[in-house]
């Protein structure tokens, strides 16, 4: 066996071990969702359920104090519209920074990019005060608008739009196309891979966001799914199988999204990382 083959086999073994380490908590969560409540935290630990409990999923969606079908709907509404808003703002801002040369372009982009270094916890109080004064507390707008733009999205799209040759845009202008037509019909279709990569990243972030909904939402019917899961506990009793069953269901939409768009995700991240 040659040295390159040995290195290749060792690389595959190492990647398999790392992959197993990352996927094991998810496997544990799925198996524990089929356990009885007394078996979830039992010592010694048993990976497979001693008694298979198939009622946890039904019980979770029919719990008296928690309307999880409504929470799933809330999460889908917030995620879909927040992603659409993020795509619109990120693509237009990224295109402007990449293709329009104006005074202060680099300075303004640096200011936008520097906001990535500010943790969300540092702005959560002034953001809550602003949302409350605008009358958006306990509403979809209060969840969607603050989550509708990220500096990373602007950076990602700006890097990709740099890859589009300026000659194509100049040719379109000579042919009489206006700026919106150039952006919508020429530049944006060429940035499809970056748009899909941003869709996966932002959808995953919005779908799993917990801190902001806990702050801005106090009405039970407006809860998002992560917020409801975090509050799905009792004073003297916590239904762990039902809690894990909902957690498994909450993971499925992002897994399905990544499964269908994974190829574009890798291409988008690779291409945008090459442009300066």
C-alpha positions in Angstrom: 0.0 0.0 0.0 1.4 3.3 -1.0 1.9 6.3 1.2 -0.8 8.4 -0.4 -3.3 5.6 0.0 -2.4 5.3 3.7 -2.9 9.0 4.2 -6.2 8.8 2.4 -7.5 6.0 4.6 -6.3 7.8 7.8 -8.0 10.9 6.6 -11.3 9.0 6.1 -11.0 7.4 9.5 -10.4 10.7 11.2 -13.3 12.4 9.4 -15.6 9.5 10.3 -14.7 9.7 13.9 -15.2 13.5 13.9 -18.6 13.1 12.1 -19.7 10.4 14.6 -18.8 12.8 17.5 -20.9 15.5 16.0 -23.9 13.3 15.1 -24.0 11.3 18.4 -25.9 13.9 20.4 -28.6 14.0 17.7 -28.8 10.2 17.7 -29.0 10.3 21.5 -31.8 12.8 21.3 -33.8 10.7 18.9 -33.4 7.5 20.9 -34.2 9.3 24.2 -37.4 10.7 22.7 -38.7 7.1 22.6 -37.8 6.4 26.3 -40.1 6.6 29.3 -39.5 9.7 31.5 -37.8 7.7 34.2 -35.4 6.1 31.7 -34.1 9.4 30.2 -31.9 10.3 33.2 -31.5 6.8 34.6 -28.2 5.6 35.9 -26.5 3.6 34.6 -27.1 5.1 31.1 -28.8 3.0 28.6 -28.5 4.1 24.9 -31.4 2.1 23.6 -34.8 2.5 25.3 -35.6 -0.4 27.8 -39.2 0.1 26.8 -40.1 1.9 23.5 -42.5 4.8 24.1 -44.1 5.8 20.9 -46.6 8.2 22.6 -44.2 11.0 23.3 -44.7 12.6 19.9 -48.4 12.4 20.1 -48.4 13.7 23.7 -46.1 16.6 22.8 -48.5 17.9 20.1 -51.5 17.5 22.3 -50.2 19.0 25.5 -52.8 21.0 27.3 -50.7 24.1 28.1 -48.6 24.3 25.0 -49.9 24.7 21.4 -46.9 23.4 19.5 -48.6 23.3 16.1 -49.1 27.1 16.5 -45.5 27.5 17.6 -44.3 25.7 14.5 -46.5 28.0 12.4 -45.0 31.1 14.2 -41.5 29.8 13.5 -42.2 29.2 9.9 -43.7 32.7 9.4 -40.9 34.5 11.2 -38.2 32.5 9.4 -39.6 32.8 5.9 -40.2 36.5 6.1 -37.0 37.3 8.0 -35.0 35.4 5.3 -36.8 37.1 2.5 -36.1 40.5 4.1 -32.5 39.6 4.7 -32.0 38.4 1.1 -33.5 41.7 -0.3 -31.4 44.0 1.9 -28.2 41.9 1.7 -28.2 41.6 -2.0 -29.1 45.2 -2.7 -26.5 46.5 -0.2 -23.9 44.0 -1.3 -24.4 44.9 -4.9 -24.2 48.6 -4.1 -20.9 48.2 -2.2 -19.4 46.0 -4.9 -20.4 47.8 -8.1 -20.9 51.5 -7.2 -17.9 53.6 -6.6 -18.9 56.5 -4.3 -17.1 58.6 -1.7 -16.8 56.8 1.6 -17.7 53.4 0.1 -14.9 51.5 1.9 -15.4 53.5 5.2 -19.1 52.8 5.2 -18.6 49.1 4.4 -16.0 48.9 7.2 -18.5 50.4 9.7 -21.2 47.9 8.6 -18.7 45.0 8.8 -17.5 46.1 12.3 -21.0 45.4 13.7 -20.2 41.7 13.4 -17.9 42.2 16.4 -20.8 43.5 18.6 -22.5 40.6 20.4 -26.3 40.6 20.2 -26.5 40.6 24.0 -24.9 44.1 24.0 -27.7 45.7 21.9 -30.7 43.7 23.2 -31.9 46.3 25.7 -31.8 49.3 23.4 -33.3 47.1 20.7 -36.1 46.1 23.0 -36.8 49.7 24.0 -37.0 50.7 20.3 -39.3 47.8 19.4 -41.6 48.6 22.3 -41.8 52.3 21.5 -42.7 51.3 17.9 -45.5 49.2 19.2 -44.1 45.9 17.8 -43.8 44.0 21.0 -45.7 40.6 20.9 -46.0 40.8 17.1 -44.5 39.1 14.1 -43.0 42.5 13.1 -41.1 42.6 16.4 -39.5 39.3 15.6 -39.0 39.7 11.8 -37.6 43.2 11.4 -34.7 42.9 13.9 -33.8 39.5 12.4 -34.1 40.7 8.8 -30.5 41.9 8.2 -27.0 40.8 9.2 -23.7 42.4 8.4 -22.4 39.0 7.4 -25.1 38.8 4.7 -24.0 42.1 3.3 -20.4 40.9 3.4 -21.2 37.6 1.7 -23.1 39.2 -1.2 -20.6 42.0 -1.7 -17.8 39.4 -2.0 -19.7 37.5 -4.6 -20.8 40.5 -6.7 -17.1 41.3 -7.0 -16.8 38.2 -9.2 -19.1 39.6 -11.8 -17.1 41.4 -14.5 -17.8 45.1 -14.8 -17.8 44.7 -18.6 -21.1 42.7 -18.4 -22.8 45.5 -16.5 -21.4 48.2 -18.8 -22.6 46.3 -21.8 -26.1 46.1 -20.3 -26.1 49.9 -19.7 -25.0 50.5 -23.3 -27.9 48.4 -24.5 -30.3 50.6 -22.5 -31.0 48.5 -19.4 -31.7 50.5 -16.3 -30.0 49.8 -13.0 -32.8 47.8 -11.5 -33.0 45.6 -14.6 -29.2 45.0 -14.5 -29.4 44.0 -10.8 -32.6 41.8 -11.1 -32.1 40.1 -14.4 -28.3 39.9 -14.8 -26.4 40.2 -11.5 -28.8 38.4 -9.1 -29.2 35.2 -11.3 -25.4 35.0 -11.5 -25.2 35.2 -7.7 -27.6 32.2 -7.2 -25.1 30.1 -5.2 -24.3 32.9 -2.8 -28.0 33.6 -2.3 -28.8 30.0 -1.5 -25.8 29.8 0.9 -27.1 32.9 2.7 -30.6 31.4 2.7 -29.3 28.3 4.6 -27.2 30.3 7.1 -29.8 32.9 7.9 -32.7 30.5 8.0 -30.8 28.3 10.5 -30.0 31.3 12.6 -33.5 32.6 12.7 -35.1 29.2 13.2 -33.0 28.5 16.3 -33.0 32.0 17.8 -34.0 31.9 21.5 -32.8 35.1 23.3 -34.7 37.7 21.3 -38.1 35.9 21.4 -37.7 35.4 25.1 -37.3 39.2 25.5 -39.8 40.6 23.0 -42.6 37.9 23.3 -44.7 37.4 26.4 -47.9 36.4 24.8 -48.3 32.5 24.8 -49.8 32.4 21.3 -46.9 34.3 19.8 -44.2 32.1 21.1 -41.6 30.7 18.7 -40.5 27.1 18.8 -37.2 27.4 20.6 -38.9 29.7 23.2 -41.7 27.1 23.7 -39.1 24.3 24.1 -37.1 26.3 26.6 -40.3 26.9 28.7 -41.6 23.4 28.3 -40.8 22.4 31.9 -42.7 21.9 35.1 -42.1 23.0 38.6 -41.9 19.4 40.0 -42.0 17.4 36.7 -40.4 17.8 33.3 -41.7 15.6 30.4 -38.3 14.9 29.0 -39.5 12.4 26.2 -42.0 15.0 24.9 -39.4 17.8 25.2 -37.0 15.7 23.2 -39.6 14.7 20.7 -40.4 18.4 19.9 -36.7 19.0 19.6 -36.3 16.3 17.0 -39.2 17.7 15.0 -37.6 21.2 15.3 -34.4 19.9 13.7 -36.1 18.4 10.7 -36.9 21.6 8.6 -33.3 22.9 8.7 -32.0 19.4 7.9 -34.3 19.2 4.9 -33.3 22.7 3.8 -29.6 21.8 4.0 -30.1 18.5 2.3 -31.6 20.1 -0.8 -29.3 23.2 -0.9 -26.0 21.7 0.4 -24.3 21.7 -3.0 -25.1 25.4 -3.6 -24.1 26.2 0.0 -20.6 24.8 -0.4 -20.2 26.5 -3.8 -21.4 29.8 -2.5 -19.1 29.8 0.5 -16.1 28.7 -1.6 -16.6 31.3 -4.3 -17.3 34.2 -2.0 -14.2 33.4 0.0 -11.9 33.8 -3.0 -12.8 37.4 -3.8 -11.2 40.5 -2.2 
